[in-house]
Amino acid sequence: MKILLILLMILISPVWAQQTISLIEINDLHAHLTPHLEQIRQADGSVLLSNRGGLARIVTKINELRSSNSNTLVMNIGDSYHGGAEALFSNGNDIVEAVNAVGIDVGVPGNWDYAYGPTITNARFGAAPQADVKRPSYPMLAANAIYRDPPNITQTFLINIMRSTFNYTPGEAFLPASLMIEKSGVKIGLIGLTSDIVERMHATLAFNIEFTQGLNNYKSLVESKANDLRNQGANLIVVMSELGLHKDKALADMLSQNSVDIVFSAHTHELTLQPIISDSGTRVVESGNDTWLGQMEIDFDSDNTPIDYRWNLHAIDSSISADLSMTTTIDSIRAPYLVNQPNLTNPVVFPAALPSNLQNLFPQAPSLTLNRALDYVLATTSLAIDRKNALQSHFNNAYTDLLKQWSNSDIAITPGFRFDSPVIPTEENFSGDAEDYYWNYEDSVTIRGDILIEDAYRLFPAPFTIAQGEVTVARLKEVIEENLENVFSQTAFNQSGGWTDGFAGLSMTVDICQDLGNKLVHLEKNDGTALLDSDTLQATGCSRPFDQEATTTLCSYGGFSNVTTSQHPDGMTGDLTAVDFLIYALENNLHSTLASRRSITDNNTTSQWPISQKVQPLSITCIADDIVFQNSFE
């Protein structure tokens, strides 16, 4: 009787789940090979400091999920190969080697994956021959990137040399736009979107590549690629996007109904506890960073039509045992970095077969030398050091205070990076305000407050040079306004960069709910002294290796004057980089004078992480004089 009932149900049911496909997302690895501390927001807004991540744990979890469902597809989306000493001193090769051993099916490059410069980019992802650059072993996609001739090279013979050297044709795809993968008869159409802020990071990083810009252009692009895949028989359309959660949500809202089934987002390090259902019906999800795996399980009926979606987040924590093979690989990669005197330098790589008289077209990053092991203790801190707050972070405050103190300048500036590995002291030696100290600890985490060489390179994995210059208050206000708009624009496709830059010597009142030009409400010196627009301030900040207008640019902003690079405080020769200075300041105990501070006030007390689930609080609506905060991502 039961058998007859089951058969009857099969016959009369319009949908009968035939099989389940599992899509797994890894995103924003930032070259983390080993476990590290991570701040995990709890439901009540408190923060758990947890030992998370590690490729060996990730491999174990992926193998477990694959063993329970052979119809599993693993995606690696954005910012994989840059971040930390192992990446910097190998041009990303050591990270590529490790990630290639994970067992990934398809990936998308992130904005930091372009940060080694055009030689590495064209060899790692494009068709340029370069024997000393390792490539991903899995397909990489980028529908929104095409080749172009470098806009600053106009001579025909040089253009022809560039085309031959990098092996490209203008107008052709930098990477394939899409890929079809079949699992047990179900055809999964995948579209890749790489980061579109590469040129805004620096024009040289987008040397011969042009990226799609603007919401309407992305709508047309994605719908066209999705339609092509549907015509090829795709049963499911998936977008893997490094545009960031807020751009992906705006794009999904604009798409034609059900043209795309799922967008897997990366870049913003946001954690979607539940899928965001857009206006078009597209589901948008993001998996935080390397400390989580996101898994979307999709049930399909007998016609291979998706009928149910389940979003699961898997914490990559100490409960997961490390895969032995991956552990061996990582130990081998890290061994040269853990000897007493590694004496490693960041390698210079010029394009293969490029005539030596043209090498000046490819400026190189400052030379760095790793002369102590990654686990060497530089100092012990009594301050919490992290970058999790998008408006004002502990690290930005501490680092710029050090710069200002050392240089005796009026102000100091540091770029606002999104990534970090926090360094947190024990409760016994913590000296911050109570509102800053909201951590609680897992039993398995030992908190010492030690700052290691490894931490220094995590905090500054890009070899910026310390520089000093002058700026008028009028121009400084424009810089701050531009930076606030890049981070907090209510128009998602106007967003770029990481978090708010760090400033020392200033107190400011902002209103991140306002439009460009009105976000900075008031600016004064940190001692309350008023500032006139005509005042000129001495500023200490950074100069990047590819800056062409070096004498007028500080920390990527033009309009400064008399910019010069700083000299090594210890008499060493060569450029003083940001990480050099950080190491010097820590070893010479300059940080002992630091104190916790808050010098940016938001007039609207916008809900920030961890009170807000989202790290970048951008779901803000202004109605007349009343401010209404809405977070559609909760």
N, C-alpha and C positions, 0 to 999 in steps of 0.2 A: 504493500500500500504506500509506504514511504517513497519507494522508488518511482511509482507512478505519479505521485504528487510532485516530486522533483522534476520529472520529465515534463509534466503539464506546465510547471512554472517556467521552464526553459522555453517552451513553445509559445506561451502567451506573453512573456516579458519582452517589452520593446528594447530593453538594454540588458545585456547579461555580461558582466565583467569577464573578459577573456584572459587578460594578463595585466600585469603592473610593470610600468617602466619607472626606474629610479634615476633621477638627475641629481648629481652631487656637485655643490659649488665650493671651491676653494677661492678665496679672494684676499688681496692685499697682504701677501706673505711678507713683503719688505725684507727679504733675505734672512728671515729668522729660521735658522737651521735647528736650533735647540730650544727647549722650554724657557720661558721668561715670565716675569711678573706681569700681570694684567689686572686692570681695575674692572670689576664686574658689578654693574648696577643691580641692586636688589629691588624687589617690588615696592618697598617702602621708601625708595630714594637713597638708602644707605649704600655703601660701596664695600664690596668684598675684594680684598687683594688676594689673588689666586695665582698659582703656578700653572700656566697654560701654554698651549702650543707645542711646537717641536715636530719636525717632519716625521720622525720615527713613530710618534703617536698617531699622526695623521694617516700614515700608511697602514698601521694596525686597524684603525677605524674604517678606512676605505675597504680593506680586505674583508673585514667583518660584514660590512654592508653588501659587498659583492657576493659573499658566500651565501647570503640569505636571498639574493635576487641576482641572477646572472644578467638580467636585462638592466644593467647599470651603466651610466655614462658619467664620466668625471670631467668637470670643466675647471680650468684655472684662469681666473679673470683678474688681470691687472696688477701692476706693481709687485712683480715677483723677484726681480734680479738685482735690485738696488737697495742698499741700506746696510750699514755695519761694515766692519773691517774686512770680513771675508769677501764681500762684494767689491769694496773699493780697491783692495790690493790685488784683485784678479780681473778687473774690468767685468765683473759679473760671472766669469767663467766657472768659479767654484759653486756658485748658486745654481747655474744652469745644470751642471753635472748632478747635483743633488736632486733638483726638481725633476730631471729626466728619469730618475729612478722611482718616482712615485707611482707611475702608471696612469698618466693623464691622457684623456682622449682628444681634447681640443682646448685651445686657449686664446686669450686676447691680451696684447701688450698694454701696460698702463703708462701713465705719463712719466713716472720715474724710470721706466725701462728704456726711455730715450735719453736719459741724463748723462750717459757716457760720451755723447757726441755722435756726429753723423757717421764716422768711420765704423764704430761699433754697431750702431743702429742698422746701417745698410748691410753689414755682414751677418748680424745675428738674425734679422728678420727678412731682409731683402735678398737680392741675388748677387751681392758684391763678393768677390773671392777674397777671403782673408783667413788664412790657416790658423792664426792664433786667436780666433774668436769662436767660442762654442755656440751652437745653435740649439733651440728646443727640438726635441725628438718627436714632438706631436704637432699637428696642424695648428697654425695661428691664423686668426681671421681679423679683418679690419675693413668693413665696407665703406668707412668714412675717410679713408686715406688714399690719395693717389700721388704718383710721382709728378714733380715739376722741376724745372731748371731752377737753380739757386737764384733768387731775385737780385742778389747783390753782385752777381757775375754777369757781365754783359758782352764780353768779348767772345766771338764765335768759337775761336780755337780753344778757349778755356771751357766753354760749355761742352764742346765735343769731348774734351779730356775728362770732364766730370761724368758725362754719360758713359764713356768707355770704362772709367775707373770703377764706378758704382754699378755698372751694368743695368741701366734703367732706360726707359723711354717715357718722356713726358706724357701725362694723360693716362698711362696704364695704372692698374691697381698696384698699390704697394704690397698688399697681402690679399688673398682671396676674400671675397665678401661673405661667402656662405659655404655651408657644407651640409650634405645629407648623410645621416648615419641611420642605418636600419637595425632594429632590435626585434628579432622574432616576428618579422613582417610589418612592424610599426616603423614608419618612416618619420624621422625627427629632422626637421629643417632648422639649422642653426645659423644665425646672423651675428657677426661680430662687430662691435663698435668700440674702437680704441678711444683713448682720451683725446679731447679736442682742444686742450689748453697748452699743448706742447710749445707752440710758437709764443704764447704769452709767458711761459717759463723763461724762454730765451729763443730768439729767432734762429740762432745757430743750431739748436736742437732739432729744428724743423727744416734743416738745410735744403733738402730736395724733396720734401714731402708737404703736401697741402691737405688740410683737414676740413671736413664739412663744418660749417658754422650755421647756427640759427635753427630755431624750432621748426619752421615750415620746411626747410631743406631736409631736416631729419625725418619729418613725417613722410615726405615724398620718397626719400631713400629707403626707409624701412618698409613702407607699404609696397614699393616696387619689388624689393628683394623677397618679401613675404609672398607676394603674388607669384613670382617666378617659382618659388619652392612649392607652393600649392599646386601649380600647373605640372610640377614634376612628381606630384603624388604625395606630398608631405601630409602626414596626419596630425602633426604637432609643429607649431612654429615657436621657436625659442630665440630670444635676443639675449646675447651676453654683452653687457655694456659696462664700460669704464667711464661713462659720463658722470656717474654719481647718482645717488638715490633721488635727489630733488629734480634734476633734469630728466631722469628716467620716468618719474611720476608725471611730470608735465608733458613729456612726449607720449606716454601711454594714454593720457587723457585725450590727446588730439588724434590718435589713430582711429581709423575706421573700425566699426564694431567687429570684434573677434578676428581682426586681421592677424594679431599676434596673441598667442596663448599665455606666455610667461616672459617677463623680463627679469633676468638675473643681474642685479646691479652690483657695482664695486666702486672703489675710489673714495667714498665718503666715510667708510668704516662704520656705517650705521648697522644696527641689528634690528631687523623686523621680526617681532615676535609672532605676528600673524601677517599673511600676505596682504598687501594694499590692493584693493580692487579699484582699478581706475574707471574713468567714465566710459571707456571703450570695452570694458570687461576684461582687459588684460590684467593679469596678476603681476605685481612688482614685489620683489624680495631682495634683501641683501643680508649677508651672513657675517657682518662685523669685520673680522680680519682672520688671521691664521689661528686664532684661539677658538674658533668654531668651524664646524662643517654644516652647511645648509643642505638639506635633502628634500626634494619635491618628489613625492610618489604620485603617479598618475595612473588611474585605472582606465582601461580601454575596453569597449564592448567588442562584440564579434565582428563588427565592421571597422574596427580600429579607430573608433571615434572616442575621444577622451570624455569620460563621464564623471570622474571624481578626482580631486586634488587634495593632497595632504602635505603640509609643510612641517618639517621636523628640523630642530636645531640640536646639534650634537656638540656638547662641550668637549674640547680637547684638553682634558685635565689629567691629574695624576692618577685617576682610576684606570686609565688606559695604559697598558704595557707598551713598551717601545719595541718596534719591529727590529729584530736582530740584524738583518741585512742592511737596513737603512742606518741603524746605529753604527755599524762598521764603516759605511760610506761616509757618514758625517764625521766620525772620529778621524778617519784618514784625511778628510778635507781640512779639519781644524787643527790637526797636529802641528803644522808649521807655524801656526799663529799662537801656539801655547808654549813654545820653547822660551828660555830665558831671554834670548836676544834674537828675535825673528829676523831683523834687518831686511824687511820687505819694503819695496817701494811700489807706488801705483804705476803700472807700466804705461809707456807711451806707445800708441799704435797709430801709425799713419796708414792711409789707404794703400793697398797692395799696388805695386807698379806705378805709383804716383812719382813723377819726376821730383827730385830733391829740391829743385828751385821753386817748386809750387807748394812745398810743405807749409809755408807761411800762411796759406789759405785755411789751415786747420790749427788754430791756437790750442794749446794744450793746457790742461789743468795744472795748478801748482804741484810741485813734487812733494810727496809726503813719505816719511819713513816710519815704519812700525818697528821700534827698537825695544819694546818690552812686551811681555806676554799679555794676552787679552785678560787674563785673570789677575793681573797686577793691580793692587789696591792703591789708588791715587790719594784718596782722602775719605773721611767719614763725615756725613752730613747730618745736621740736626733739623734740616728743612725738607719737607716733602718736595720732590722734583718730578713734575710730570707736565704733559701738554694737553690733558684731556679737555680742559675748558676752552671753548672756541673763542671766547672774548678776551680772556686774560689768564695766562697759565703760570703756574709756579716757576717753571723753567725759564720762560721768557723774562719774567721779573728778575730772577736771580742772575741770569747771564748778563742782561743789560746793566744791572747794578754793578757787576764786576767790571764790565767794559768801561762804564762811566768813571768808576773809581780809579781804575788803572790809567786811563787816558787823560783824566782831569778835564773832560769835555763837558759842555752844557747838557748834552743829551746823548743817549746811545740807542741804537736800533738793532734788532735782529729779525730775520725772516720768520714768519709764522708757519712752521711745519705742522702737518697733521699727525705724523707718526712719532712714537717714542717708546722707550721702555722705562717705566717709572722707577725711581729710586726712593724708597720710603724708609725712614728711620724707625727705631723702636719707640714705643710710647715713652720710655724712660728718658730718652735724649731728644725728644721732639720739642721745638721751641716756637712753633707757629701758633696762630690763633685757633681757638676751639672750632670756629666755623670752617677752618681749613682742614681740620683733622677729623675726617669722618670715616677712617678706615676701620675695618675689622679683619681678622686674619684667619685663613685656613690653618688647621693644625700642622699641615705638611709644609708650610712656608716659613722659612727662617728669615727674619727681617733684621739686617745688621746696619743698614744705612751706609754701607761701603759703596763708594763710587769707583768702578773698575775702568781700566783702559777700554774694555769692551763697551761700557756705558757711554764713554766720551764719543766713540765712533758711531754709536747708535744715535746719539743726540745730534751729531754733526757728520753725517755720512757724505756730504758734498763738500769739496775742498774750496770753500769761500776764503778769500783773503781779507784780513782785517784792514780797513781803510778809514781815513778821517777826512772831513771836509767841512764846508760851511753851507748853511741853508737859511733863507729868510723864513720868518714865521708864516708869511702868506703862503709860500710854497709848501712848507711843512703841513699846513692845514689841508692843502690839496692832496698831499701824499696820504695822510690819515683818512681822508674822505674816500679816496680811491680804494684803499685797502679795506675799509669797512664795507663798501659796496661789493667788492669782490667776494667777501665772505657772507654777507647778510642780505644781498639783494633779494627783494621779493619776486623778481623776475628770474626764474631758475637759470635760464640760459645766459644771464649776465654774470653768473658766478664763475669764479676761477680761483686758483691758488688754494692754500691751506687755511689755517686759522689766522686770526688777527695778529699782525706783527707785534713784537715786544718793544716797549719804549721805557727808558729810564730818564729821570729828570723832569718828567711831565705828569700833570694830573689832568684828566679830561672827563668831560661829561658827554655822553653820546645818547643817541636815540636810534637804535638799529631798526626801528619800525619805519623810519622815514625814507624818502626817496634820496637818490644821489644828490649831494649838495647840501643836505639838511641833517645828515647823520651825526656829524660832529657839532655839538651844541656849544661847548665851551672848552678852552684850552688855556692852561696856565702852568707856570713852573711848579714843581712838586712842593716848594715851600710857600706857595700861595702868591708868588710875585706875578703881576700881570704881564702879559706879552702883547706887544704891538706888532701888527703885520709887517712893519718895516724893520723890526729887530732881526739881527743876524745871530744865529746860534752855531757854536762849534759842535759838530756831530761825529760820533764814532760808530761805524757800522761795518759793512762788508762790500767787497768788490768781487764780481764773478769772473771766471777765467775767460769768458767769451765777450765781455763787455767791450764794445768798440769805442764808446765815448767815456773812457775810464776817468777822465778828469772832471766829469760833470754828473757821474752816476754813482749812487750809493744804495746798496741793497736793492738793486734793480730799478730804482726811481731816478729819473732825470731831474734836471733843475737845480742840482747842487753845484758848488763851485770849489775850485782848489782841492779837488779830491786827490789824495796821495795814499799809497799803501804804507802800512805801519811797519816799523822795524821790530825785529825780535827783541824781547826784553832781556833775554839771557845772552845776547851777543852772537847767537847763531846766524848764519847767512841764509839767504833765501827768503821766500815769502812767509809772513806770519799768517797762518790760516786760523779759522775759527776753532778748529779742534786743537791746534797747537796752543792757542791762548787759553782755552778751557783747561787743558792739562797743566799749563804753567800756573794758572790762577789757583787750581786745586792744590798742586804740590807746594805752592808757596803760601798756602793758608789764607789767601785773600778772601775766601768765602766765610771766614770766621766772623767777619763784620756784618754779614748779611742778616736781614730780618724779613719776616713775612710781611707783605704789603698788598694793598688793593688800591690802585690809582686810576681805575676806569670805573665810572659810575654810569649805569644805564638808566636813564630817566624813567623808563617803563618797567624796570625790574623784570625784564624778559626772562622767562623760565629757562635756566641753563642746566646742562647735565651736571650732576645726576638727578636733580629734581625732575628735569625733563628726560624722557626716555631717549630722545634724540640728542646727539652731540652738537649738531648744527641746527639751532632753533629757527627755522625759516617759515613755518606755517603761521604767519602773522598777518592779521587784517586790521587796517586802520579805518575806522568809521567816524567821520567828522572829528570832534575833539575827544571822542571816547576811544580807548584802545582795547580791542578785543583780541585775546590770544586764542588761536585755534591750532591744534596739532592734529592734522588728518592722518598722521603717520602712527599715532598711538595704537 
